[in-house]
Amino acid sequence: MKVLPIIGITTVLAANSLPACANPNPHKDKSLPPGIEKKYERTGELPPGWEKS
């Protein structure tokens, strides 16, 4: 019966060692909002403050 707690503790420690998120910056892959994207396709320019640096 001592095997079950050892397996539980091992599982918890293994799960804690995994990275929390595979993508370090989850917002990096996001696209523009639909209205901004439509305006960009039409004019080729982004509104002030939306340009990527």
Backbone as JSON Lines, residues from 0, in Angstrom:
{"i":0,"aa":"M","n":[0.81,-1.21,0.0],"ca":[0.0,0.0,0.0],"c":[0.85,1.27,0.0]}
{"i":1,"aa":"K","n":[2.12,1.17,0.22],"ca":[2.98,2.34,0.21],"c":[3.35,2.76,-1.21]}
{"i":2,"aa":"V","n":[3.04,1.93,-2.19],"ca":[3.38,2.24,-3.58],"c":[2.49,3.33,-4.13]}
{"i":3,"aa":"L","n":[1.22,3.34,-3.76],"ca":[0.27,4.32,-4.28],"c":[0.66,5.76,-3.94]}
{"i":4,"aa":"P","n":[1.01,6.09,-2.69],"ca":[1.45,7.48,-2.42],"c":[2.73,7.84,-3.16]}
{"i":5,"aa":"I","n":[3.63,6.89,-3.33],"ca":[4.88,7.17,-4.05],"c":[4.58,7.47,-5.52]}
{"i":6,"aa":"I","n":[3.67,6.73,-6.11],"ca":[3.29,6.98,-7.5],"c":[2.61,8.36,-7.61]}
{"i":7,"aa":"G","n":[1.77,8.7,-6.66],"ca":[1.11,10.0,-6.67],"c":[2.09,11.15,-6.56]}
{"i":8,"aa":"I","n":[3.02,11.03,-5.64],"ca":[4.02,12.09,-5.46],"c":[4.89,12.21,-6.7]}
{"i":9,"aa":"T","n":[5.28,11.1,-7.28],"ca":[6.09,11.12,-8.49],"c":[5.35,11.78,-9.65]}
{"i":10,"aa":"T","n":[4.06,11.49,-9.77],"ca":[3.24,12.1,-10.83],"c":[3.15,13.61,-10.66]}
{"i":11,"aa":"V","n":[2.93,14.06,-9.43],"ca":[2.83,15.51,-9.17],"c":[4.15,16.2,-9.47]}
{"i":12,"aa":"L","n":[5.25,15.61,-9.06],"ca":[6.56,16.22,-9.32],"c":[6.86,16.26,-10.82]}
{"i":13,"aa":"A","n":[6.49,15.22,-11.53],"ca":[6.72,15.2,-12.98],"c":[5.87,16.24,-13.68]}
{"i":14,"aa":"A","n":[4.63,16.41,-13.25],"ca":[3.74,17.4,-13.87],"c":[4.23,18.82,-13.59]}
{"i":15,"aa":"N","n":[4.8,19.05,-12.42],"ca":[5.29,20.39,-12.08],"c":[6.55,20.75,-12.86]}
{"i":16,"aa":"S","n":[7.27,19.76,-13.35],"ca":[8.5,20.06,-14.08],"c":[8.24,20.38,-15.55]}
{"i":17,"aa":"L","n":[7.03,20.14,-16.04],"ca":[6.7,20.46,-17.43],"c":[6.53,21.96,-17.6]}
{"i":18,"aa":"P","n":[6.82,22.51,-18.79],"ca":[6.6,23.94,-19.01],"c":[5.11,24.27,-18.97]}
{"i":19,"aa":"A","n":[4.79,25.44,-18.46],"ca":[3.39,25.84,-18.32],"c":[2.76,26.15,-19.67]}
{"i":20,"aa":"C","n":[3.56,26.65,-20.6],"ca":[3.02,27.04,-21.9],"c":[4.07,26.73,-22.96]}
{"i":21,"aa":"A","n":[3.65,26.07,-24.02],"ca":[4.6,25.72,-25.07],"c":[5.06,26.97,-25.82]}
{"i":22,"aa":"N","n":[4.19,27.95,-25.98],"ca":[4.52,29.19,-26.66],"c":[4.82,30.25,-25.61]}
{"i":23,"aa":"P","n":[6.07,30.74,-25.47],"ca":[6.39,31.7,-24.42],"c":[5.64,33.02,-24.57]}
{"i":24,"aa":"N","n":[5.26,33.4,-25.76],"ca":[4.5,34.63,-25.98],"c":[3.22,34.27,-26.73]}
{"i":25,"aa":"P","n":[2.13,33.99,-26.02],"ca":[0.91,33.54,-26.69],"c":[0.28,34.59,-27.6]}
{"i":26,"aa":"H","n":[0.6,35.86,-27.42],"ca":[0.0,36.93,-28.23],"c":[0.76,37.17,-29.53]}
{"i":27,"aa":"K","n":[1.92,36.54,-29.68],"ca":[2.75,36.79,-30.85],"c":[2.09,36.32,-32.15]}
{"i":28,"aa":"D","n":[1.35,35.21,-32.09],"ca":[0.76,34.64,-33.29],"c":[-0.63,35.17,-33.62]}
{"i":29,"aa":"K","n":[-1.13,36.1,-32.82],"ca":[-2.48,36.6,-33.06],"c":[-2.49,37.54,-34.26]}
{"i":30,"aa":"S","n":[-3.61,37.51,-34.98],"ca":[-3.75,38.39,-36.12],"c":[-4.43,39.69,-35.67]}
{"i":31,"aa":"L","n":[-4.61,40.58,-36.61],"ca":[-5.27,41.85,-36.32],"c":[-6.76,41.63,-36.12]}
{"i":32,"aa":"P","n":[-7.42,42.52,-35.39],"ca":[-8.87,42.45,-35.29],"c":[-9.49,42.61,-36.68]}
{"i":33,"aa":"P","n":[-10.68,42.06,-36.92],"ca":[-11.27,42.06,-38.26],"c":[-11.37,43.44,-38.9]}
{"i":34,"aa":"G","n":[-11.78,44.45,-38.16],"ca":[-11.92,45.79,-38.72],"c":[-10.59,46.4,-39.13]}
{"i":35,"aa":"I","n":[-9.58,46.22,-38.27],"ca":[-8.25,46.74,-38.57],"c":[-7.66,45.99,-39.77]}
{"i":36,"aa":"E","n":[-7.87,44.66,-39.8],"ca":[-7.36,43.87,-40.92],"c":[-7.99,44.29,-42.23]}
{"i":37,"aa":"K","n":[-9.29,44.55,-42.23],"ca":[-9.99,44.98,-43.44],"c":[-9.45,46.33,-43.92]}
{"i":38,"aa":"K","n":[-9.25,47.25,-42.97],"ca":[-8.72,48.57,-43.33],"c":[-7.3,48.45,-43.87]}
{"i":39,"aa":"Y","n":[-6.5,47.56,-43.27],"ca":[-5.13,47.36,-43.73],"c":[-5.11,46.8,-45.15]}
{"i":40,"aa":"E","n":[-6.0,45.84,-45.43],"ca":[-6.07,45.29,-46.79],"c":[-6.49,46.34,-47.8]}
{"i":41,"aa":"R","n":[-7.37,47.25,-47.38],"ca":[-7.88,48.27,-48.29],"c":[-6.87,49.38,-48.53]}
{"i":42,"aa":"T","n":[-6.24,49.87,-47.45],"ca":[-5.37,51.04,-47.57],"c":[-3.88,50.7,-47.55]}
{"i":43,"aa":"G","n":[-3.52,49.56,-46.96],"ca":[-2.11,49.21,-46.84],"c":[-1.42,49.89,-45.68]}
{"i":44,"aa":"E","n":[-2.18,50.58,-44.84],"ca":[-1.61,51.27,-43.68],"c":[-2.35,50.86,-42.42]}
{"i":45,"aa":"L","n":[-1.63,50.82,-41.33],"ca":[-2.23,50.55,-40.03],"c":[-2.49,51.88,-39.32]}
{"i":46,"aa":"P","n":[-3.48,51.91,-38.43],"ca":[-3.72,53.13,-37.66],"c":[-2.52,53.44,-36.76]}
{"i":47,"aa":"P","n":[-2.38,54.7,-36.34],"ca":[-1.27,55.04,-35.45],"c":[-1.28,54.19,-34.2]}
{"i":48,"aa":"G","n":[-0.14,53.69,-33.8],"ca":[-0.02,52.86,-32.61],"c":[-0.15,51.37,-32.88]}
{"i":49,"aa":"W","n":[-0.54,50.98,-34.09],"ca":[-0.69,49.56,-34.43],"c":[0.49,49.03,-35.22]}
{"i":50,"aa":"E","n":[1.43,49.89,-35.6],"ca":[2.58,49.44,-36.36],"c":[3.44,48.55,-35.47]}
{"i":51,"aa":"K","n":[4.01,47.5,-36.07],"ca":[4.93,46.65,-35.33],"c":[6.29,47.33,-35.27]}
{"i":52,"aa":"S","n":[6.95,47.19,-34.1],"ca":[8.27,47.8,-34.0],"c":[9.36,46.8,-34.22]}
